[in-house]
Amino acid sequence: MYAYIHVLCCQLKVTDYYVRCSVVSRYALTTVQSSVWNQLPIIKEAAFEVDLPSSAFISNFTITSNGKVYVAQVKERAAARKIYDAAKKQGKTAEREIEKFRVAVSVPSGARVSFSLSYEELLPRRLGRYELSLGLRPGQPVQNLTLDVSIAERTGISFIKVLPLKTSRLRSDSFSRLIRYTPTVQQQNSVSSKGLNADFIIQYDVDLKDLMGDVQVFDGYFVHYFAPRGLPVVPKDVIFVIDVSGSMIGTKIKQTKQAMGTILGDLREGDHFNIITFSDKVHTWKKGRTVRATRQNVRDAKDFVKRIIAEGWTNINAALLSAAQLVNTSPLGSSGQTSSRRVPLVIFLTDGEATIGVTASETILSNAKNALGSASLFGLAFGDDADFPLLKRLALDNRGVARMVYEDADAALQLKGFYDEVASPLLSDIQLAYLDDQAFDVTRSLFPNYFQGSELVVTGRVKPGIKDLKISMSAVDSKQRMKVQSNVLIPKAKGNGTNSLSCSGGMEGISSFVRRLWAYLTIKELLLAKLNTTDPAAQRLLTDKATNLSLKYNFVTPVTSLVVVKPDADEGAQPPTTISTTTTAKPITSAIDGDPHFVVQLPKLRQNLCFTVDGRANDVLRLLEDPERGIIVDGHLMGAPSKHGVEDRSRTYFDQLTITYAMGGSSGIMITLSLDTVVVEGEGRDILPVNQQGSVARQGVRVAVDNHRNCWIELAKGVRFLVLFHHYRHPSYLQMAHLGFYITDGQGLSASTQGLLGILARGMLRWGSKHMPVTLQDKTLKDTVRKRHLGKYKSAPPCCLSAGQLRSQ
């Protein structure tokens, strides 16, 4: 978790900053509180930002202003979550496994405003430990800064480690830990004059001696933590499937080779393995079979990896089918025993989308599911351009999970870390059953594998009047199928049945914790089920169930929004306004990014049209012109190196964008965006660096740079642009810093809008309206899409039109 109080323009004073976290049996409730004082003689804006773990649900938010408390409400989300997912998919959010919460308020001179945000999450167990990460980023030294963490575990805490900050105090007994960090202003300044900018990380594990794990039952709800220790490791059949297409050139292929060298060295001699590399062609290291991980085979495999060269396109379907041919499922004999059982695993790494061969997602999914059988597929999406939604569905269909690998200096460690999580299978085909029809509304209780250092969690509800819960566990270990039964005594009901969770710490909040954990996991499973079905009726039913539970427990989820009545700067002059504060933004109508690559959404067809620009270095393209509104957007192109094999095709990116807005008789506003700065001119001149937050408001126009290198530009009602500043820490020769331009709201553009994006955005808006006729231009666009059979946006050249082709239409 990262929390920011960012004060726009001149800095306001952050007077208090508190982070409190209560962990009860792995379930964490975190509250971030901060207070701002406007000591300046004018009204200023303060923005409260918290970057949340992707697994967390917001459960409470309040703003306190002038003695009044404004409490946010969770409401059903009216609009689908589009732009955020699209931005993540195209490399627009570089932060790791987080979602952003942001709200801004105007603070009158001399006034104080306080913010408080709470969120909840289940800490997963990985590699034998739970990890809680809390960010301390107040944006300036703070007089009153405190971090409090309490951890309570019923079975006891086996170890706890606090890092990297060393000035914390830790008080403990065998079942709980209390951790407090209260740095002075001098200590904060010693880290940075701008205040703390660090992660407070706590790692711990629990004692769990019972093979059946820990079962807790309270007020009609139960949770079952299953994580047996001391079992022998089962050998595995592991197929490494590695994308070596052209987009892997440079740092990514180097890091992949580095990680594979370490991973291969960690294979046990009882393991069997093989390696598949794929681009537009598929190459298998050892044809037709997996081989034993002998020293010689491992040496040969490392030599093979060293010789890998990245080039070509991406044939995901062919790679998956080749992996399926190698999988050794090692079926059990009729006696339930096997002398050579190995767990079949496929580790599939790609950094892009399917661009050749079978490219339709549904066909790829169907082929993989039919071919892989009982093998577990683990998908690794390397970088922002990977088709992570496809990998998630592949993993869901095939007994595995998908994970993002972020393009960073530690990418090799990320790859190795994920492999370590699945390197030691202990059990397969685990079934946790709750007998005699005693339990209902039970979350997932069938698991393909249990790996060393992990944990399986099941929650559910218990029928009234049940005095003991009968539990059965069956699984296959290294030699045979095992079965164990146990009874858990149910304590007498107590508690007030509230749906809120106390932040006071200790075991007294456990009743509420079990109920809320059940709702938390149930919502997540409903959303996964929705992702994995294409039936509209089933999707609606799953959405309705997830929405109802989210509203009941006050969770902000992908199907709900957080609505808060925000205090105005002059409450006597204007009533409070209602805003929607979510982790998403509005839908993109059209965009340009990359090697100029245009995307226009066609909502009526539920498709996207993409095309490229045949431009040259130093060309200036008119992206949008609305003469009625006085809006012009121009983009300047810079040259880029050509790809191997297609040297005759020029490559270009945008390195500067200019937006002018002439309002009536005024001189207007000009916004110039380069790779490093945003310059706003008109009634003065302001410069915003892109590597820090800030904003400018002038003549009704607002320009804001956030902490993700995004610039939001609001020109007028219904006209909002987003500019993304792409920078690479370790660029390959093909990667260049560049700008991306998005129309996130074009409803306010007039019917006379022109330009490369303007014409298409205007046509899309007309086409999407049932009240307006389809013009000739709209019909041409529609026919173009049908002729090209364009489906979901892919970055492959065959699905792209040049600007010249569009003009010829």
N, C-alpha and C positions, 0 to 999 in steps of 0.2 A: 504494500500500500504506500502511495506517495501522496502527501497533502501539501497544497500550496495556498497561501493567502497572497494573491498578487494584486498590488495596488497600481492602477493604471496611471500614466503620466507621472506627476509628482508623487513621491512616496508618502503614503499615510503610515501611521505608526501601528504596528501589531503589538498589542499590550499583553495578550495572553495566548498561549498555544498549548493545548493538552491533547494527548493521545492516550486513550484508555482501552485496554483489551482484556477481556475475560474469556478464558478457554476452559470449557467444561467437557471432559471426555472428547477431545479433538474438535469440538464445535466452538468456533470463535466468534465473539461479538466485539467489534471494534468501533469506537466512537472517537471522532476527530472534532475538536472544538477550537475555535479561534475568535478573537475579538480584535476589532480595528477601531482606532480613534482618528477622526479627521481633525488634525490640529491646524489645518490651513484655513485661510479666510474665505475660501470658495467651496462650492460643492464639488466633490470628486467621486469617482467610481472605484469600488473595490470588487475584485472578482475572487471568489472562493472556488478552488479547484482541488479535487481529490482524484487521483488515479487509483482505480480499484483493481484487485485481482480479478481475472476473467471469470473465476468460479463464484464470486461473491454476489449476493443480492443486497441492495440497499433496503433498509427497513425503517429508517426514520430520518427526517431532515427538518430543521427549524431555523428561522432567522429571528433574532431578537433586535428590535429597533425602537428607540424612544420608550422603553419599558413595555412594549407590546411584543408578544410572541406569535409569529406566523408559522403555523404547522403545515407541512406539505401533506398532500393526500395522494394515495396511489389510485390511479384511475385506469380503466381499460384503454389500451392504446388504439387510437383510431387509424393511424397511418402505419403501414408496414415499415420495417427497419430496412432501409435500402442503402443510403449513401455511406453509412459507416462500414457495412460489409463490403461494398464496392470499393471504398477507399482502402480498406485493409488488403483486399485482394490485389490491388494495383500498386501496393507499396507506399501507401500514404500514412500509415501509422507505424512508426518504427519501434514503439515501446513494446516491451515483452509482456505478453499475457495480461494486459490491463485493459480496462474500460475507463473512459473519462466521465467525470461528473463536474459540471461547471455552472455557476450562477453568479451574476453580477448585480450589484445594487449601487444606487447613488447615495452617497453619505453627505449630509449637510455639514456645514462648518460647525465644529465643536461637538458633533454627535458621535456616538459609539454604536457599532453594529456587531453582533455576535452571530456566528454560524455554528451549527452542530449537525454532523452527519454520522449515521450509524449504518454498518453493514455486517452481514453474517456470512460465514463460509465454513465448510468442513475441511479440515487440514488433512490432505492425503498423506499416507505413509509411503515413502520412497527410500530405498536403500537403507532400510532399518532406522529411519528417523522421520519425525514430523518437523516441518520448518514453518515458522511464522516470521514474516518480513513486514516491518513497519517503517515507513519512510518519515524522515524528519527533514522537512524542507519549508520552513516558515517564510523564506525569502529575505530575512533580515535577522539580526540578533534580537532576542525577545527577553524581556526582564523575567517573565514568569513562563517558563517552559518546562513541562513535566510529561514524562512517559511512564505509565503504570501498566504492568502486565501481571495478571494472575492466571495460574494454570492449575487445574484440579483434575486428577485422574484417579478413579476409584480403585484400580488395581495397583497403583503406585507408579512412581517415575523412576526409571532405571538410570537415566543420565540426563543432564541438561547442559547446554553450552550457549553462552551469550557472546556474540561478536557482531561487528568489529569494535564497537564503542566500549571502552574499558573502564569508564568511570561510574558504571551502574552498581547499585547495591542489590544483593540477592539474599532473600530470607526464605527458608524452606523447611519442610519436613518431608517424609517419604512419599506423601500423597499429593502435595501441592507445592507451588513455588510462587513467591511474590517478588517481582522485579520492578525497581524504580530507577529512573534516570532523570536527573534534574541538573543539567549543566548551567553554570552561571553565565552571565553575559561575557565575562572575560574568557571563559572556556570556549564559548561559541565563537568569539572573535579570533581565538587562537587557531581555529579550524579554517575560518574564512571571515573576512570583513563583511561579507554579504549574508552571514548566518550559516547555520547548519545545512548541509546538502548531503545527507548520508542515509543509509539503510540500517535499521536496528534489527538484527537477525537473531532469532532464538531457535535452536535445534534441540529436540529432546526425543526420548522414546519411553515406552511404558513397560512395566512388568506384566507379562502375560504367560502364566505357566500352564493354564488349562488348555488342552488340545482343542476343546470346543470354543475357546475364546471367552469373551466377556459379553454377557447378555444383561441388559438393564431394562426393566419394565416399570413404567410409572403412568398412572392416570389413563390406563387403557392403550398406551402406546409402548412399543419396544424397539430397541436397537440392539443389533448383534454384530459385534466386532470379531472377525475371524482372522487370526494371524498366527498360526501355529509355528513354533520355533523348533529347531533341532532335527528337522526331517532331512533325509538324504536327497541330494540333487539328482534330478532325472536327466539323462543325456538328451540332447536335442539334435534335430535335423534342421539346420538353419540355412536359408537361401538369402544371400545378400543381392538385392536388385538395385543397381546404381545407374542413375541418369547421367549420361556422358554427352548430352546434346551440346550445341554451340554455346548456349547460355551459361553453361557451367565453366566456361573458359576462365582462367585466372585464379583468383583467390578461392572460389568455391571448390573447384576440382582439387586444388592443392590441399585445402583443409579436409576434404573427403578422403584423399589418399592418406593423409596423416592419421586421421581417425581410424581408418581401416587397418593400417599397419599395427596400431595398438590393439584393436579389437581382435584381429586374427591371432595375435600373440597370446590373448587371454582365453582362447578356446581350450576346452578340456579334451583330453585324448579320447574320451568316450563320445564326444560330439562328432557329428558328421556335418559337412558344409559344402557349399558351392557358391560361385559368384557369377552373376549375370550383369553385363553392361548393355545399355541400350541408348540409341538415338533414333535415327530412322531405320537402323538395322539393329538386330539383337545378337549379342555374342555371349556364348556360355563357356566358362573356363574349362570345366570338365563335362564333356558331352554325356547326357543321358543318365547321370546319377550324382548323388552326393558322395563325398569321399571322407574317410576318417581323418580327424585332425591330428595326424602324426606330425612330428617335427619337420620331416621332409615336405609333406603336403602344405604345411603352413608356410615354409620358406618359399615354395613354388608359388603359392597364392600371393605372397607379398611381392614377389618379382612381377607377377601378372599385374597387380595393382599399380606398381610403379610405372608400368608401360602404358597405362591408360591415357588416351588423348581425347579431349572434348571437341566434338564437331557434329554437325548435322541437326536434324529435327527431333521430335519427341514422339515415339510410338509406344504409348503406355499400354495399350491393349496387348500388343505382341509380347511385351516384356512380362506381363502378368501371366499370359498363357504359357510362356516358356518356363516360368517359375513353377507353375502348376505341374508341369511334366516331371519336375525333379523331386517334388515333395514325396517323402516316404512317410505314409500315415501310420505304418506299423500297427495294424489292427490287433485288438486283443483276441486271444483264442477263446474257444468255447468255455474253457475252465475259468476264464477271467484272469489268467496269468500270462505273462510274456517274459521271455528271457532277454529280449533285445528291444524293448520298447524305447522309442525316442519321441520326443515332443516336436511336431512339425511347426516351424516358424518361418515366415517370410518377412524380411525387413526391406521395405520398399522406399527408396529415396528419390525424389524428383524436385526440380526447381521451377517447373513450368507446367503448361497445359498440353494436352494431346493435340499435336499439330499435323500428324500424318497417320495414315492407316485408318483405323476406326477411331473417330473423334467424338462421337455422340456419347455423352455420359451414361445414359440409361443402358446402352448396348455394352459399354465397358463393364458396368456394374453387373449386368446379367451374365456376361461371359466369365467374369472372375468368380462369381458365386457358384456357377455350375462347375468350374474347373478346379477350384482350390480345395473343395471337400472339407475335411476337418482341420486343415491348416489354419493357423492364426496369422493374420496379416497386420503388420504394424507399419503405418504410413508416416513418413517424415517429409514434411513440406519445407524445403530449403529456400528460405527467402520469401519476399513478398509477392513474387510473380507465380508461385506455385498454386495449383488448383486445390487449395485446402478443403473446400466443400466436397470435392470429389473424393479426396483421400479420407475424409471423415466418414463418408458413406461407404467406401470400400472397407474400412476398418469395422464399421458397424455390421456390415453384411458378413464379415469373415472373422469374427471372434477376436478382434484386436482393438487397438486404439490408434488415433492419429495425433501427431504432435508437430508443432512449429519448431523449426531450427532457424534462428535469427542470424542474418548476415552480420557478423561481428567478429572481432579478433578471437573470441573463444568458441567459434562454431565447431571446431574439432572436439573441444571438450563437451559441448552440448551433444554431439553425435555419440561420443563415447559414453556419456552419462546416461543417455537413453538406452543404449545397448546393455549397460550394466543392470538396468532395471529389469530386463527380460532375459538376462544371461543364465539365470539359475532357476529353472522351473522345479517346483517341489511337488505340486499336485496338478492333476488334470480332471476335467469334467466334474467339477465340484457342484454338489447339490445340497443346499441348506433347506431343510423342510421343517415345517411347524405342524405337528401331527394332530390327528383327531379333529380336524376342522376348527381348531381353536383360534387361528389368526386369519385376518382378512386385510385387504388393501395392502398387501405385502409388496415391497419393491423387489427389484431383480434379485433372484436367489439361485440362479443357475450361472455358473462362471466357467469359461473354457480352461483357464489356467490360474494357478496361484504361484507367484514368483517370490523368491526369497527377498525379505525386506519390505514387502508390500502388505496390504490389508484389504480384506473384502468386508463390505458394510451392507447390512440388510436392515431395513426398518419396516414396521407394519403396525397394525392395530390388533388388540386382543379383545375377544368377545367378553361381555360382562359376566361376572360370576366365576371366571376361571381362576383357580387357586395356584396352579403350577403350569408352566408352559413346557410342553414336550417338544424337544428339538432333535432332529436327525441330520447327520452329516454323512454323505457318501462321496468318495473321490477315488481316483486312481493314483497310487504313488509309484515309486520306482519299480515295484514288483507286481502289485496286485490291486484289486479294488478293495477299499476299506470302507467300513460303515460303523458309525458311533452314534449312540443316543444319549440324551441327557435331559434332566428335568430342572427347570428354573422356578423357584418359589416366587410368586407375585406378591409384592407388599400391598398392604391395605391402601386404598386410595387416599390421597391427601393433596392439599393444594387448592387453589381457587379457580383452576381451570382457565386461567388467563392465556391469551395468545401472544403476550409480550415476554421478552427475555430480560431478566435483570442483568445489569452490568456490575453488580457488586462483587462478583467472584465467589469462589467456594462452591460446595456441593448443593447449597440450598436452591439453586436455580435449575436443578437437574430435571424436575418434572416438566417445566416449560421447555427445556432444551430438547428432550426426546420428542415431544410433539412437533416442535419447529423443525427439527432435523428430518422427521418423516415428511413434512410438507416440502422442505428444501429438496430432498432427493426425489420425491414424487414428481415435482414440477420439472426437474432436470430430465427425468426419464420420459415424461410426456413430450417435452420439446425434442428430445432425441428421436422418439418414435415418429413425431411429425416430420422431422428431417428425412427420415428413412422411408416414408411412404409417398406415393404419387397420386393416391386416391383423394380427390378433393373433399369428399364427404368425411373420410377418416381424418384428414387434416383439420377440417372445421371442428370435429368432435374433440380432437386432442387439444386444439387451441382453446376451445371453450373450457375444458377441464383445467388446463394450466392457468387460464385467466381467472377462473373462480377461486382456485387455491391461492393464487398470487394476491388477489384482493382480500381474501379472508385473513391472510397472515401479513398483509401490508408489505409484500415483497415487490421491489421493482425488478421486473424480468423482461425478456424480449417481447412479452405480450402485454405489458403494462407501462404506464408513464407516471412520472412524479410531477404533480401540479402543486405549485406553491403561490400563495398570494404575497407578492413581493412589495415591500414598502417603497414608496416614492420618496424622492428627495424633499418634496414639498407636499406633505400629506394634507395640509390645509387647502391647497389649491386643486389637487387631483386625487381621486380615489385610488386605492391600490389596484395594481393590474395583476391579472392571472397569467402566469407563464407556464410553459411545459419544460421541465428540466429533466432531460434524459441523457443517456449515454450515446444517443444517436443524433443525426441532423436530418435536414430535409432531403427529399429525393433529388438526385442529379438529373437534369433534363438533357444536358449535352456537355461534352468535355473534349479537351485536347491534351494529350500527354505523350511522353515517350518520344520515339522517332517519328515526327508528329503523327500521332495516331488519334483520330477523332472517334468518339463514341456518341451516338445519339439514341436515346431510349425511345422505343416505339410501344407505348403502353397498350394500345389496342391489340397489337399482335403479340404482346408480351415478349418482345424481342428487342435486340439492340442492333443498330446499323453501325458498322465501323468502316473507316476509310483512312488512307494515308495521304500525305501531301508530297507531291514531287517538287520539292523546293530546293533552293541552293543557298549556300552560305551567304549571309547579309541580305537575303530577301526579307521584306517586311510584308506580312500577310494581314489583311483586314479580316479579323475573326468575327467581329460583330459591329453593326452600325444601325442605330435606331434614330432616324432624323427627328421623329416626333418627340422623343424623350431627350435628345441631345447626348446620346451615349455612343462612344466609339471605343473599340478595343483593338489594338494592333499588336502583332507579335513579331519580334526580330529573330531570325534563324541564325544559328552558328553551325559550322561544319563539324562532322565527326568521322572517325576512321571507318572505312568500309569493312564489311564482314568478309572472312575468307571465302573464296569461291564466287563471290558476287561483287567484285571490285568495281564493276561498271555501274552499280547502283549507289547513288549518293545517299548519305545518312545525315540528318540534321536534327537539331533540338532547338527549343526556344531558350534563349538566354536573357531576353528582356521582353516585358509586356508593358504597354502604355494604355491606360484607361483615362479617357476624358469624359467629363460630365458637365455640360453647359446647361444651367438651370435658369430659364427665362432670360432676363436681361442681365444677370450677373456674369462676372468673368468666368465663373465655373471652377471646377476642381480638376487637377491632373495628377494621376497616381502613376508613378514609374516604378516598376518592380524589376530588380536585377537579381543576380544569384545571392547577393549578400545584404541588400538593403531594400527598404520600401520608402520612397520619397513622395510625400504628399504636398502639393503646391496649390496655392489659392488662398488669399488673405494670410500670407505667411508661408513658411516652408518648414516642414517637419521631416526628420529622418528616423525610421524605425529599423534597427538591426534585426535580421531574421533569426539570430541565435538567442534572442531573449524576448520575453513577453512585453507587450506595450500596445497602446492604441491611440488613435487620433479621431476626434469627432469635430466636424466642421460643416456648416451649412446643411445639416441634416444627413450628411454622409459620414459613415463610421468605418474606419479601417483598423483592424485588430490583428496582431500577430500573437499566436499562442505558442506554447512550449513544445509543439510538435513540428515546428517549421511550416505551419499553415498560416495563410493570411486570408481573413474573412473580410469581404468588402460589401457593405450594404449601401447601395446608391439611393434607393427609394423603395416604397412599398411594392413588394412583388419582384424586386430586382436584387439578387444577391449572388455574388461570385465567390469562388474559392480558388486561391492560387497556392500550389504546393511547391516547396523548394526541395528538390532532390539532391542530396549529397551522399557520397559513398566514402566510408572510412578506408576501404581497401579496394579501389576500383580496378576492374580488369581493363584491358585496352579498349573494350567496346563501351564501357560505362563512363558517362560524363555527367557532371553536375548540370541540372537543367530545371526548367519550370514546367508546371502543369497547370492548365486553366480549366475550371469547371463552372458551369452555370448551375448553381444549386437551386435557384428559384428564378424562373423566367416568366412567371405569370404576368408581371407588370410590363413586359415588352410589348410594343405596339405591333399592329399588323404590317407595318412597312419596314420591319426589321430586315436588314441585309447582312452580308458577310458569310464566311464559310460556316461558322456555327450558327449565326443568326438566322439564315434562311431555313436551315434544317430544324433548329429549335422552334421557329415560328410555325413551320409545317407540321412538326410533331404536336405542338400545342393545338393547332386547328384540328388535326386528325383525331386527337384524343378527346375532342369535345363533341358530344352528341347533338349539340344545338347548332353547329356550324357545318355548312356543306363542305365536301371534299373538293379542293381546288385541283386544277390540272397539275400543279406542282406536287400537291400531296399525292395524287393518284400515281404520278410518275415515280415518286419515292416508294410508294407501296408496291408498285409493279417491280421496281428494282430489287426490293427485298425478296419478293416471291421468286423472281428469276434466279437470284443468287442463293436461295434456300438458306438464308442466314438464320441460325439459331442463337443460342447463348453466345455472347461475345467471346471469341477466341483470338489469340494474338498471332495467328498463323497468316502468312501472306495470302493463301488462296481465298480467304474470306474478306479481303480488303479491296476497296475501290480507290483508285487514285482520284485526285481532285479533277484531273482532266476527264476521267470517265464519268464523273458525276456531272460535269458541265455538258458532256455529250448526250446525257440522258434528256 
